[in-house]
Every structure is written in structure tokens, then in C-alpha cells.
Amino acid sequence: MRMIARLALALVSLTACNATFAQNVDCNRRCLLEILTTYTEALSDNDVSKLRVAPEVRVTGNGVVKKLGQGEVWGAVRRIPYRWALADPTTGAAMFFGTLTNTPTRDAARWWFYALRLKVQGRLITEVEEISYDGMLGGTPASSLTLPTRVFDAVLPESERSTRQELYDIADKYFDVVSGSVNYRDVPWHPECQRLELGTFTVNSTIFAGSCGGEFQNPAVKWNVRNRRFYIADVERGIVFAAANFMTPPEYPNNNGSVVFEVFKVQDGLIRHIEAFFRGNGQLHSGWGEGPGS
């Protein structure tokens, strides 16, 4: 009788686990990517009628609560030449990074760097977070970006993969280094590590000479990283995406603060590549999360 009871309990637990998993992956990777496509088409058409959103959908543009389709770039977009998408069925998160322009040609055009985060539940969009910036960093205009860095597409052999939690922990440790709370040597850097911010190489370059880790030898390379939010962990590809508020430290008042969308490629447990999108002219609040900068 005890054995039967144990088997029954195991079956109940397995059924509950499967039900939870089925709920979490209600929208698989293809589903999330298709929803992103529908969203970018809506952006180009300035028409949200085909977007399937939850009644309680929450939308922010550059940290300010908005109505759907009323962000800074809506109504102005004619082309989206640079496109990069990420998806995580486990969390229901979908990300899109792009460059937008208001004219079919380069002449007299206005350009934006653009980042989008969606949360999908029951195949309905429940959260929309947009960040747009019409400036540039380090002399790299948005118009110069064409194809995303394909290192993120590579599927890793199982021996080179990190677990979901390990991916989150590595990204969090990077934020600790930026905050100055740990030594940069304690972060697992890959020898090929590069970092791009708004399309500009901010390490190993003529304008930013330090390496991914070595740049932190300069004590002024510091921001207080608060309101850390982790959305995507792609174990097969070694990708982790997080958002956080890089807040200006009082000892370095010229360090411009902003909400940063940061993507890491992790291979063999080492950070191989980093890309960041944010408003270069600053964004004090995210409109999401809790605590400072939310």
C-alpha cells in the first residue's frame, strides 16, 4: 500500500510539473519570434491593431508609462535596417534591437538606436519596454549598423555550455565589477572578449584602449548598477540578457547614467562578447523593477 501511495504521489508531482512546464512554454521560440515580427511590422506601419495584447498590458517608452503605439519613434519609422532578436520560452521574454529611420534614404534622415523588450503570457503581450535614442556614441551613427554580431547565433557544444543560473550569475558579477564591488580579475573573461555600446567598440579600440576587464583598472570606469533585471538565458547559445540602471556615482558626477540593455555571450563559462543598448543622453528611471532607478 505504501508503495502504491508513493507511486501515486510521484505521478501527481510529475503531472503538476508537466502542467507548469506546459504553461511556461505556452509560446515557444518560434511563437515569440513571430510576435516580435508582428510588433516590428506594427511599428513600421504605425498600426497596433494586429498586436495581441492582454487587457492589462503595461507599456513604457524611455522609462515613461505610455499607451501602446505612442512611444517616441511611433509614426516616424520608415525603415528598420538593423535587426537582432532574442527569445526565451521559459520566461516568455522576447527582445529586439534595431536601428530605425524616418526616410527611405540616408539624406536628411533622422536615425534612432532602438531596443524593445516584450513579455508574453498565454500568447498575449503583457509588457512592453521600449528605449530609443537619436544620438551616437564614439562617432558611430545608427545608420552605419547593418548586420548584428553573429557570434550570438552559434550553438555551443554541450561541453562549452553554462546552466541558466550560471549565465545569470556571470552577468550579475559583471554588474558587480561595474559597481566597483568586486575586482575585475574575479570575472571570467574570454581572451576574445569585446564590448560594443551602440555599435561602438568601447574596449580594445583606439578611443578606449583597455580590455574587457583591464579597463576597470581605471577607477573612474564606475557606475552604481541598481535594479538589475534578468530576462533571457539561452543555454544552447550561451546568451544572457539583462537590464539595469547604471546610476552616476557621486564621486564621478560626469559619468552619465542610463538604463542599459546588456547582452552577453558566454562560452566555456567565460564572457566572450558584450553588446549594450541605452539612451546615451541618459535615462534616470526604467519604469520597471523595484528600488533605485525603477
Secondary structure, 3 states (H helix, E strand, C coil): CHHHHHHHHHHHHHHHHHHHHHHHCCCCHHHHHHHHHHHHHHHHHCCCCCCCEEEEEEEEECCEEECCCCCCCCCCCCEEEEEEEEEECCCCEEEEEEEEECCCCCCCCCEEEEEEEEEEECCEEEEEEEEEECCCECCECHHHCCCCCHHHHCCCCHHHCCCHHHHHHHHHHHHHHHHCCCCHHHCCEEEEEEEEECCEECCCCCCCCCCCCHHHHCCCCCCEEEEEEEEEEECCCCEEEEEEEEECCCCCCCCCCEEEEEEEEEECCEEEEEEEEECCCCCCCCCCCCCCCC
